[in-house]
Amino acid sequence: MKHIGFLSFGHYQAVPGSLVRTAQDALLQTVELAVAAEELGVDSASVRVHHFAPQLASPFPLLAAMAARTSRIELGTGVIDMRYENPLYMAEEAAITDLISNGRLQLGLSRGSPETALRGAEAFGNVPAPGQSDADDARARTAAFRAAIAGAGVAAANPQLTGHSGLLAIQPQSPGLSDRIWWGSGSRATAQWTGEQGMNLMSSTLLTEDTGVDFGDLQAEQIAIFRAAWAAAGHAGTPRVAVSRSILPLVTDEDRRYFGLRAQADNRDQVGHLDGGLARFGKSYIGEPDVLVEQLAQDAAVQAADTVHITVPNQLGVDYNARLLDSVIRFVAPGLGWR
């Protein structure tokens, strides 16, 4: 059975047609959509993290609020840009949120993506060490974060207060959180590195390389490389793999009014330039449910992954997105053997 979740970018803007006009709207509606999704039988609720943009930013207060209103659904990020993070403070926040959720946190991390700010992480006081790239810095911060949530000692104890001079771990600790860390990969090289590191793999609708093959085939190749690297590194257990897709079943007149024309325009991959190189953007899946079943069955990466994150048009509000998720669960998932 396929794990089905939703991913919200949390856009908000006071423009005609938007039901998410303020940051408060975006936050409260994300909590309400998580509640509705859990009632529908959706397996996870994830949020995208962006800085310096009218979208969801620092995620842990939001994830904690979602945890307090739900009891079963997994809660996560897709993804946190580690260039911005203080890894030890983040380790405390993550452990607290995971404890509130009773172990339901699934944290997606990454080096980050193109953003509105120039050197935004440096504005937060985070500057790569001499000779390090942004990617190097993000990976170093990730290593420190992972060590901290695994209970490594990170600060010398004060003997006058503790009676010893060993190293202290961050508190609190949340057992099992270390096994629920994902890395957002956009290339075959990064997929291999993720497997070697023993993190789960999260891949989105943007790949930072292009070989001329269909998006799903390229992503499936990355998934195979990841799993081989995980096995070669000798990590225990079976890693999880998530892909993101825009899946919009046309079931009602409202669906057709919003997305009917896009079904003709967004039905193929796009290739463009990003950060000095070619990138491949995945197509949207828009159409009648039986058509979507046929198309998704041909998506090699969707078939290879155990988890599919459905990106939702959050500015259309909670009610519409709950109906969209319900349509996927009722009319698309059964035909693919996902339910």
BALUM-529405 format. One line per field, with one value per residue (C-alpha): residue number from 1; x, y, z. Coordinates in nm, 2 decimals, padded with zeros to 4 digits. Example, Ala and Ser with C-alpha at 12.3 -4.5 7.8 and 13.67 -1.06 7.14 Angstrom:
<vexbas>
num: [1,2]
east: [01.23,01.37]
north: [-00.45,-00.11]
up: [00.78,00.71]
</vexbas>
This chain:
<vexbas>
num: [1,2,3,4,5,6,7,8,9,10,11,12,13,14,15,16,17,18,19,20,21,22,23,24,25,26,27,28,29,30,31,32,33,34,35,36,37,38,39,40,41,42,43,44,45,46,47,48,49,50,51,52,53,54,55,56,57,58,59,60,61,62,63,64,65,66,67,68,69,70,71,72,73,74,75,76,77,78,79,80,81,82,83,84,85,86,87,88,89,90,91,92,93,94,95,96,97,98,99,100,101,102,103,104,105,106,107,108,109,110,111,112,113,114,115,116,117,118,119,120,121,122,123,124,125,126,127,128,129,130,131,132,133,134,135,136,137,138,139,140,141,142,143,144,145,146,147,148,149,150,151,152,153,154,155,156,157,158,159,160,161,162,163,164,165,166,167,168,169,170,171,172,173,174,175,176,177,178,179,180,181,182,183,184,185,186,187,188,189,190,191,192,193,194,195,196,197,198,199,200,201,202,203,204,205,206,207,208,209,210,211,212,213,214,215,216,217,218,219,220,221,222,223,224,225,226,227,228,229,230,231,232,233,234,235,236,237,238,239,240,241,242,243,244,245,246,247,248,249,250,251,252,253,254,255,256,257,258,259,260,261,262,263,264,265,266,267,268,269,270,271,272,273,274,275,276,277,278,279,280,281,282,283,284,285,286,287,288,289,290,291,292,293,294,295,296,297,298,299,300,301,302,303,304,305,306,307,308,309,310,311,312,313,314,315,316,317,318,319,320,321,322,323,324,325,326,327,328,329,330,331,332,333,334,335,336,337,338,339]
east: [00.00,00.14,00.19,00.00,00.07,00.02,00.28,00.19,00.41,00.20,00.17,-00.02,-00.11,-00.39,-00.49,-00.83,-00.93,-00.69,-00.84,-00.50,-00.44,-00.21,00.06,-00.20,-00.43,-00.16,-00.06,-00.41,-00.53,-00.23,-00.33,-00.69,-00.59,-00.38,-00.68,-00.91,-00.64,-00.61,-00.99,-00.98,-00.71,-00.42,-00.09,00.12,00.11,00.43,00.52,00.78,01.01,01.11,01.27,01.23,00.91,00.53,00.53,00.58,00.91,01.04,00.84,00.85,00.58,00.35,00.44,00.38,00.04,-00.04,00.07,-00.15,-00.46,-00.39,-00.31,-00.21,-00.09,00.29,00.41,00.71,00.90,00.99,01.24,01.43,01.72,02.00,02.21,01.99,01.99,02.17,02.20,02.19,01.89,01.72,01.79,01.61,01.31,01.29,01.30,01.03,00.81,00.86,00.77,00.45,00.36,00.44,00.71,00.53,00.79,00.95,01.20,01.32,01.64,01.85,02.11,01.82,01.69,01.70,01.54,01.44,01.72,02.09,02.30,02.00,02.16,02.44,02.18,02.10,02.47,02.56,02.87,03.05,03.39,03.68,03.70,03.35,03.06,02.70,02.65,02.95,02.81,02.46,02.60,02.82,02.52,02.32,02.60,02.60,02.22,02.21,02.48,02.29,01.95,02.14,02.25,02.62,02.79,02.83,02.92,03.16,02.99,03.05,03.19,03.07,02.71,02.72,03.00,03.18,03.37,03.23,03.02,02.66,02.40,02.12,01.79,01.53,01.61,01.34,01.42,01.37,01.39,01.73,01.57,01.32,01.55,01.53,01.75,01.61,01.80,01.80,02.07,02.22,02.53,02.33,02.11,02.42,02.55,02.21,02.22,02.58,02.48,02.19,01.91,01.58,01.54,01.31,01.28,01.06,00.92,01.26,01.58,01.90,02.03,01.89,02.00,01.72,01.50,01.16,01.15,01.01,01.27,01.56,01.41,01.38,01.74,01.83,01.61,01.80,02.13,02.02,01.91,02.23,02.44,02.24,02.29,02.66,02.71,02.57,02.29,02.03,01.66,01.49,01.51,01.21,01.17,00.93,00.85,00.63,00.37,00.10,-00.21,-00.53,-00.83,-01.10,-01.41,-01.64,-01.73,-01.52,-01.21,-01.26,-01.31,-00.98,-00.76,-00.93,-00.72,-00.40,-00.45,-00.35,-00.06,00.11,00.11,00.48,00.82,01.00,01.37,01.54,01.85,01.89,02.20,02.42,02.31,02.02,01.73,01.42,01.08,00.82,00.48,00.15,-00.10,-00.44,-00.74,-01.02,-00.94,-00.91,-00.67,-00.46,-00.45,-00.31,-00.05,00.07,00.11,00.37,00.56,00.86,00.96,00.61,00.60,00.95,00.88,00.69,00.56,00.39,00.35,00.07,00.15,-00.17,-00.29,-00.31,-00.44,-00.78,-00.84,-00.90,-01.23,-01.12,-00.79,-00.96,-01.20,-00.89,-00.72,-01.05,-01.07,-00.72,-00.80,-01.13,-01.09,-00.72,-00.54,-00.76,-00.69,-00.31,-00.32,-00.23,-00.54]
north: [00.00,00.34,00.60,00.92,01.26,01.62,01.90,02.26,02.55,02.78,03.07,03.37,03.69,03.94,03.89,03.82,03.46,03.38,03.24,03.27,03.64,03.66,03.47,03.39,03.25,03.02,02.89,02.83,02.67,02.44,02.31,02.27,02.09,01.84,01.77,01.72,01.50,01.27,01.23,01.13,00.87,01.06,00.94,01.25,01.63,01.82,02.18,02.35,02.60,02.93,03.24,03.60,03.50,03.51,03.14,02.91,02.97,02.84,02.52,02.39,02.60,02.51,02.14,02.14,02.30,02.03,01.76,01.89,01.87,01.53,01.18,00.96,01.14,01.18,01.54,01.67,01.91,01.91,02.06,02.27,02.47,02.38,02.68,02.89,02.66,02.66,02.28,02.25,02.48,02.30,01.97,02.10,02.22,01.90,01.68,01.89,01.88,01.50,01.44,01.65,01.44,01.11,01.02,01.12,01.37,01.31,01.58,01.66,01.86,01.99,02.23,02.46,02.58,02.91,03.18,03.55,03.67,03.70,03.53,03.50,03.26,03.51,03.76,03.50,03.51,03.18,03.22,02.91,02.86,02.95,02.70,02.57,02.60,02.65,02.28,02.19,02.42,02.27,01.92,02.01,02.17,01.85,01.63,01.84,01.82,01.45,01.39,01.61,01.43,01.09,01.20,01.29,01.51,01.86,02.08,02.04,02.00,02.24,02.01,02.25,02.19,01.83,01.66,01.56,01.71,01.50,01.62,01.71,01.62,01.85,01.81,01.68,01.37,01.20,00.83,00.72,01.07,00.99,00.72,00.97,01.22,01.27,01.45,01.64,01.52,01.67,01.47,01.12,01.22,01.36,01.05,00.84,01.06,01.03,00.66,00.65,00.88,00.66,00.91,00.86,01.00,01.29,01.40,01.67,01.79,01.96,01.78,01.98,01.77,01.66,01.36,01.39,01.11,01.16,01.31,01.00,00.78,01.01,01.02,00.64,00.61,00.83,00.61,00.30,00.46,00.57,00.22,00.06,00.31,00.25,-00.13,-00.09,00.12,-00.15,00.05,-00.16,-00.16,-00.05,00.32,00.52,00.71,01.00,01.18,01.48,01.52,01.77,01.54,01.72,01.49,01.67,01.54,01.84,02.15,02.35,02.13,02.18,02.56,02.59,02.34,02.22,02.45,02.36,01.99,02.08,02.31,02.13,01.77,01.75,01.80,02.13,02.18,02.51,02.66,02.68,02.78,02.77,02.43,02.24,02.13,01.92,02.01,01.74,01.78,01.82,01.53,01.69,01.51,01.26,01.00,00.71,00.91,00.99,00.62,00.54,00.82,00.76,00.39,00.49,00.71,00.50,00.71,00.70,00.33,00.29,00.52,00.41,00.76,01.01,01.37,01.55,01.92,02.12,02.46,02.59,02.94,02.77,02.71,02.41,02.29,02.27,02.10,01.85,01.76,01.73,01.49,01.29,01.26,01.12,00.87,00.76,00.78,00.76,00.56,00.24,00.21,00.22,-00.03,00.24,00.16]
up: [00.00,-00.10,00.17,00.05,00.20,00.11,00.08,00.12,00.02,00.23,-00.01,00.11,-00.08,-00.07,-00.44,-00.60,-00.56,-00.28,00.04,00.21,00.23,00.54,00.72,00.99,00.73,00.59,00.94,01.07,00.75,00.74,01.08,00.97,00.65,00.86,01.07,00.77,00.60,00.90,00.90,00.53,00.58,00.44,00.58,00.62,00.62,00.52,00.48,00.25,00.42,00.25,00.40,00.28,00.09,00.16,00.24,00.54,00.72,01.05,01.08,01.43,01.60,01.31,01.33,01.70,01.65,01.39,01.63,01.91,01.69,01.53,01.66,01.37,01.07,01.01,01.02,00.83,00.62,00.25,00.30,00.56,00.41,00.65,00.54,00.77,01.08,01.41,01.43,01.81,01.86,01.58,01.75,02.06,01.86,01.66,01.97,02.15,01.85,01.80,02.17,02.14,01.83,02.00,01.74,01.42,01.29,00.95,00.88,00.53,00.51,00.22,00.09,-00.02,-00.35,-00.55,-00.34,-00.34,-00.12,-00.22,00.04,00.26,00.51,00.56,00.68,00.95,01.05,00.88,00.66,00.51,00.65,00.42,00.13,00.19,-00.05,00.05,00.00,00.22,00.49,00.48,00.50,00.80,00.98,00.90,01.05,01.37,01.39,01.34,01.60,01.85,01.81,01.84,02.19,02.12,02.38,02.24,02.54,02.83,03.16,03.45,03.73,04.00,03.90,03.75,03.94,03.62,03.33,03.04,02.75,02.78,02.51,02.41,02.60,02.55,02.35,02.14,02.08,01.72,01.56,01.41,01.19,01.05,00.88,00.50,00.25,-00.04,-00.34,-00.69,-00.86,-00.89,-00.70,-00.41,-00.41,-00.37,-00.09,00.09,00.08,00.21,00.50,00.60,00.56,00.38,00.03,-00.06,-00.42,-00.56,-00.89,-00.97,-01.06,-01.09,-01.38,-01.72,-01.93,-02.19,-02.04,-01.89,-01.55,-01.39,-01.55,-01.43,-01.08,-01.08,-01.17,-00.87,-00.64,-00.76,-00.70,-00.35,-00.25,-00.38,-00.19,00.13,00.10,00.01,00.32,00.54,00.70,00.88,00.79,00.47,00.37,00.27,-00.05,-00.12,-00.44,-00.49,-00.76,-00.85,-00.89,-00.96,-01.05,-01.25,-01.07,-01.02,-01.22,-00.97,-01.05,-01.42,-01.38,-01.19,-01.37,-01.69,-01.92,-01.74,-01.82,-02.17,-02.09,-01.80,-01.94,-02.02,-01.85,-01.87,-01.91,-01.81,-01.67,-01.29,-01.10,-01.41,-01.53,-01.69,-01.47,-01.54,-01.39,-01.36,-01.52,-01.34,-01.35,-01.43,-01.57,-01.52,-01.26,-01.50,-01.71,-01.41,-01.31,-01.65,-01.65,-01.30,-01.36,-01.63,-01.39,-01.30,-00.99,-00.85,-00.89,-00.72,-00.42,-00.11,-00.04,-00.27,-00.15,-00.33,-00.37,-00.30,-00.43,-00.07,-00.17,-00.26,00.10,00.33,00.20,-00.16,-00.07,00.15,-00.14,-00.37,-00.13,-00.09,-00.47,-00.49,-00.21,-00.35,-00.73,-00.81,-00.54,-00.57,-00.94,-00.88,-00.59,-00.34,-00.13]
</vexbas>
